[in-house]
Amino acid sequence: MNSVFLATVGQPLFGSIWLALLAVLGLVALLLLAVALAGRWLAATHPDSPKVAAPEPILAPGISPETLAIIASAVNVTVGPNARVRAVEVVPTPAPSVEALMLQWSLEGRRQIYTSHKVR
């Protein structure tokens, strides 16, 4: 059963490998065009939702307006101008344990010993 559309063994699809490549690239271009047209149609038929004004941030107790301004500017620089700070909370830190304090002292002692030696 021999068909015009099927390639024979050892022969390129359209008689030339360059014609086959051109056909594949043409199909890819048509697919890209179809996706672009569908995207434009969807963008035209589905407009953006209206912008909602950002609510005023509620300050947590213990946070000054200056601190909130610093946090907001850091978020703006890091993430971008479209980012919003929704909440700022004060997280209590637990008191350091005796083991943690002893570890810090031992690390400082080691640092002093290592820096007192001459490097060869």
C-alpha atoms as an extended CHARMM CRD file, in Angstrom:
* protein
*
       120  EXT
         1         1  MET       CA              0.0000000000        0.0000000000        0.0000000000  PROA      1               0.0000000000
         2         2  ASN       CA              1.8540000000        3.0310000000       -1.2800000000  PROA      2               0.0000000000
         3         3  SER       CA              0.4690000000        6.5170000000       -0.7020000000  PROA      3               0.0000000000
         4         4  VAL       CA              1.5980000000        9.9090000000       -1.9450000000  PROA      4               0.0000000000
         5         5  PHE       CA              1.5790000000       11.3850000000        1.5620000000  PROA      5               0.0000000000
         6         6  LEU       CA              3.6800000000        8.6880000000        3.1900000000  PROA      6               0.0000000000
         7         7  ALA       CA              7.4190000000        8.6540000000        2.7600000000  PROA      7               0.0000000000
         8         8  THR       CA              9.1340000000        5.5800000000        1.5180000000  PROA      8               0.0000000000
         9         9  VAL       CA             11.9990000000        4.0670000000        3.4660000000  PROA      9               0.0000000000
        10        10  GLY       CA             15.1830000000        6.1170000000        3.0650000000  PROA      10              0.0000000000
        11        11  GLN       CA             13.4790000000        8.9810000000        1.1930000000  PROA      11              0.0000000000
        12        12  PRO       CA             12.6850000000       12.4170000000        2.7160000000  PROA      12              0.0000000000
        13        13  LEU       CA              9.0420000000       13.3520000000        3.1630000000  PROA      13              0.0000000000
        14        14  PHE       CA              8.8030000000       15.7980000000        0.2430000000  PROA      14              0.0000000000
        15        15  GLY       CA             11.6900000000       14.5530000000       -1.8460000000  PROA      15              0.0000000000
        16        16  SER       CA             14.1300000000       16.9780000000       -0.2260000000  PROA      16              0.0000000000
        17        17  ILE       CA             15.0790000000       17.3410000000        3.3960000000  PROA      17              0.0000000000
        18        18  TRP       CA             15.0230000000       21.1400000000        2.9930000000  PROA      18              0.0000000000
        19        19  LEU       CA             11.4120000000       21.0810000000        1.7870000000  PROA      19              0.0000000000
        20        20  ALA       CA             10.4620000000       18.9390000000        4.7670000000  PROA      20              0.0000000000
        21        21  LEU       CA             12.1870000000       21.3870000000        7.1150000000  PROA      21              0.0000000000
        22        22  LEU       CA             10.4520000000       24.3100000000        5.4290000000  PROA      22              0.0000000000
        23        23  ALA       CA              7.0800000000       22.5770000000        5.8300000000  PROA      23              0.0000000000
        24        24  VAL       CA              7.6760000000       21.9230000000        9.5430000000  PROA      24              0.0000000000
        25        25  LEU       CA              8.7970000000       25.5200000000       10.1400000000  PROA      25              0.0000000000
        26        26  GLY       CA              5.7370000000       26.7820000000        8.2490000000  PROA      26              0.0000000000
        27        27  LEU       CA              3.4520000000       24.7160000000       10.4680000000  PROA      27              0.0000000000
        28        28  VAL       CA              5.1790000000       26.0830000000       13.5880000000  PROA      28              0.0000000000
        29        29  ALA       CA              4.7350000000       29.6480000000       12.2740000000  PROA      29              0.0000000000
        30        30  LEU       CA              1.0360000000       29.0040000000       11.6350000000  PROA      30              0.0000000000
        31        31  LEU       CA              0.6360000000       27.6170000000       15.1530000000  PROA      31              0.0000000000
        32        32  LEU       CA              2.3260000000       30.6960000000       16.6330000000  PROA      32              0.0000000000
        33        33  LEU       CA              0.0980000000       32.9690000000       14.5740000000  PROA      33              0.0000000000
        34        34  ALA       CA             -3.0290000000       31.1210000000       15.7260000000  PROA      34              0.0000000000
        35        35  VAL       CA             -1.9750000000       31.4060000000       19.3910000000  PROA      35              0.0000000000
        36        36  ALA       CA             -1.2200000000       35.1350000000       18.9790000000  PROA      36              0.0000000000
        37        37  LEU       CA             -4.5800000000       35.7840000000       17.3350000000  PROA      37              0.0000000000
        38        38  ALA       CA             -6.4060000000       33.8280000000       20.0450000000  PROA      38              0.0000000000
        39        39  GLY       CA             -4.5670000000       35.8380000000       22.7180000000  PROA      39              0.0000000000
        40        40  ARG       CA             -5.5010000000       39.1440000000       21.0970000000  PROA      40              0.0000000000
        41        41  TRP       CA             -9.1240000000       38.0390000000       20.7840000000  PROA      41              0.0000000000
        42        42  LEU       CA             -9.2330000000       37.0050000000       24.4460000000  PROA      42              0.0000000000
        43        43  ALA       CA             -7.6260000000       40.2860000000       25.5170000000  PROA      43              0.0000000000
        44        44  ALA       CA            -10.2050000000       42.2570000000       23.5260000000  PROA      44              0.0000000000
        45        45  THR       CA            -13.2230000000       40.3290000000       24.8180000000  PROA      45              0.0000000000
        46        46  HSD       CA            -12.0950000000       40.1330000000       28.4670000000  PROA      46              0.0000000000
        47        47  PRO       CA            -11.0820000000       43.6100000000       29.6830000000  PROA      47              0.0000000000
        48        48  ASP       CA             -9.0750000000       44.1000000000       32.8480000000  PROA      48              0.0000000000
        49        49  SER       CA            -10.9060000000       44.2240000000       36.1470000000  PROA      49              0.0000000000
        50        50  PRO       CA            -11.3020000000       47.6970000000       37.6300000000  PROA      50              0.0000000000
        51        51  LYS       CA             -8.5610000000       48.8150000000       39.9950000000  PROA      51              0.0000000000
        52        52  VAL       CA             -9.5430000000       48.7800000000       43.6520000000  PROA      52              0.0000000000
        53        53  ALA       CA             -8.0560000000       51.4460000000       45.9000000000  PROA      53              0.0000000000
        54        54  ALA       CA             -5.6170000000       50.0700000000       48.4420000000  PROA      54              0.0000000000
        55        55  PRO       CA             -6.9020000000       50.2250000000       52.0030000000  PROA      55              0.0000000000
        56        56  GLU       CA             -4.9910000000       52.2380000000       54.5380000000  PROA      56              0.0000000000
        57        57  PRO       CA             -2.5470000000       50.0290000000       56.4350000000  PROA      57              0.0000000000
        58        58  ILE       CA             -3.4200000000       49.4180000000       60.0600000000  PROA      58              0.0000000000
        59        59  LEU       CA             -0.4490000000       49.9540000000       62.3170000000  PROA      59              0.0000000000
        60        60  ALA       CA              0.2650000000       47.2550000000       64.8250000000  PROA      60              0.0000000000
        61        61  PRO       CA              1.1140000000       48.4330000000       68.3210000000  PROA      61              0.0000000000
        62        62  GLY       CA              4.8120000000       49.1450000000       68.5980000000  PROA      62              0.0000000000
        63        63  ILE       CA              5.3570000000       50.0110000000       64.9050000000  PROA      63              0.0000000000
        64        64  SER       CA              5.9440000000       53.6680000000       64.1090000000  PROA      64              0.0000000000
        65        65  PRO       CA              4.8540000000       55.2320000000       60.8100000000  PROA      65              0.0000000000
        66        66  GLU       CA              8.5330000000       55.7590000000       59.9740000000  PROA      66              0.0000000000
        67        67  THR       CA              9.2340000000       52.0340000000       60.3450000000  PROA      67              0.0000000000
        68        68  LEU       CA              6.2620000000       51.2380000000       58.1110000000  PROA      68              0.0000000000
        69        69  ALA       CA              7.5710000000       53.6920000000       55.4990000000  PROA      69              0.0000000000
        70        70  ILE       CA             10.9990000000       52.0210000000       55.5910000000  PROA      70              0.0000000000
        71        71  ILE       CA              9.4360000000       48.5640000000       55.1650000000  PROA      71              0.0000000000
        72        72  ALA       CA              7.2240000000       49.7770000000       52.2910000000  PROA      72              0.0000000000
        73        73  SER       CA             10.1720000000       51.3830000000       50.4810000000  PROA      73              0.0000000000
        74        74  ALA       CA             12.2830000000       48.2230000000       50.9200000000  PROA      74              0.0000000000
        75        75  VAL       CA              9.4610000000       46.1130000000       49.4560000000  PROA      75              0.0000000000
        76        76  ASN       CA              9.1000000000       48.5980000000       46.5880000000  PROA      76              0.0000000000
        77        77  VAL       CA             12.8110000000       48.4060000000       45.7440000000  PROA      77              0.0000000000
        78        78  THR       CA             13.0290000000       44.6250000000       46.1510000000  PROA      78              0.0000000000
        79        79  VAL       CA              9.7830000000       43.3790000000       44.5960000000  PROA      79              0.0000000000
        80        80  GLY       CA              8.6320000000       46.2990000000       42.4540000000  PROA      80              0.0000000000
        81        81  PRO       CA              6.1620000000       49.1850000000       42.4430000000  PROA      81              0.0000000000
        82        82  ASN       CA              3.0950000000       46.9360000000       42.1120000000  PROA      82              0.0000000000
        83        83  ALA       CA              3.7580000000       45.1600000000       45.4180000000  PROA      83              0.0000000000
        84        84  ARG       CA              1.6870000000       46.0720000000       48.4570000000  PROA      84              0.0000000000
        85        85  VAL       CA              2.4040000000       45.6150000000       52.1310000000  PROA      85              0.0000000000
        86        86  ARG       CA             -0.7420000000       44.0710000000       53.5480000000  PROA      86              0.0000000000
        87        87  ALA       CA              0.2820000000       43.5990000000       57.1600000000  PROA      87              0.0000000000
        88        88  VAL       CA              3.2050000000       44.2290000000       59.4450000000  PROA      88              0.0000000000
        89        89  GLU       CA              3.3600000000       42.3500000000       62.7170000000  PROA      89              0.0000000000
        90        90  VAL       CA              5.7240000000       42.4330000000       65.6420000000  PROA      90              0.0000000000
        91        91  VAL       CA              7.0180000000       38.9430000000       66.3460000000  PROA      91              0.0000000000
        92        92  PRO       CA              8.2970000000       38.4600000000       69.8810000000  PROA      92              0.0000000000
        93        93  THR       CA             11.7000000000       36.8680000000       70.0940000000  PROA      93              0.0000000000
        94        94  PRO       CA             12.3400000000       34.3740000000       72.8680000000  PROA      94              0.0000000000
        95        95  ALA       CA             15.1190000000       35.0010000000       75.3420000000  PROA      95              0.0000000000
        96        96  PRO       CA             18.3400000000       33.1920000000       74.4350000000  PROA      96              0.0000000000
        97        97  SER       CA             19.0360000000       30.0240000000       76.3640000000  PROA      97              0.0000000000
        98        98  VAL       CA             22.1120000000       29.4520000000       78.5040000000  PROA      98              0.0000000000
        99        99  GLU       CA             23.4410000000       26.9460000000       75.9430000000  PROA      99              0.0000000000
       100       100  ALA       CA             23.1740000000       29.5160000000       73.1570000000  PROA      100             0.0000000000
       101       101  LEU       CA             25.0350000000       32.0970000000       75.2180000000  PROA      101             0.0000000000
       102       102  MET       CA             27.7750000000       29.6000000000       76.0780000000  PROA      102             0.0000000000
       103       103  LEU       CA             28.1060000000       28.6760000000       72.3920000000  PROA      103             0.0000000000
       104       104  GLN       CA             28.6020000000       32.3330000000       71.5020000000  PROA      104             0.0000000000
       105       105  TRP       CA             31.3120000000       32.6940000000       74.1550000000  PROA      105             0.0000000000
       106       106  SER       CA             33.1130000000       29.5690000000       72.9550000000  PROA      106             0.0000000000
       107       107  LEU       CA             32.9910000000       30.7360000000       69.3300000000  PROA      107             0.0000000000
       108       108  GLU       CA             34.4090000000       34.1130000000       70.3190000000  PROA      108             0.0000000000
       109       109  GLY       CA             37.2050000000       32.4130000000       72.2330000000  PROA      109             0.0000000000
       110       110  ARG       CA             38.0950000000       30.2660000000       69.2400000000  PROA      110             0.0000000000
       111       111  ARG       CA             38.0700000000       33.3170000000       66.9890000000  PROA      111             0.0000000000
       112       112  GLN       CA             40.4960000000       35.1220000000       69.2790000000  PROA      112             0.0000000000
       113       113  ILE       CA             42.8150000000       32.1070000000       69.4060000000  PROA      113             0.0000000000
       114       114  TYR       CA             42.8090000000       31.6760000000       65.6270000000  PROA      114             0.0000000000
       115       115  THR       CA             43.4590000000       35.3710000000       64.9650000000  PROA      115             0.0000000000
       116       116  SER       CA             46.3540000000       35.4250000000       67.4260000000  PROA      116             0.0000000000
       117       117  HSD       CA             48.3690000000       32.9150000000       65.3780000000  PROA      117             0.0000000000
       118       118  LYS       CA             50.5690000000       33.9800000000       62.5110000000  PROA      118             0.0000000000
       119       119  VAL       CA             49.5980000000       32.8500000000       59.0470000000  PROA      119             0.0000000000
       120       120  ARG       CA             52.5160000000       31.2160000000       57.2160000000  PROA      120             0.0000000000
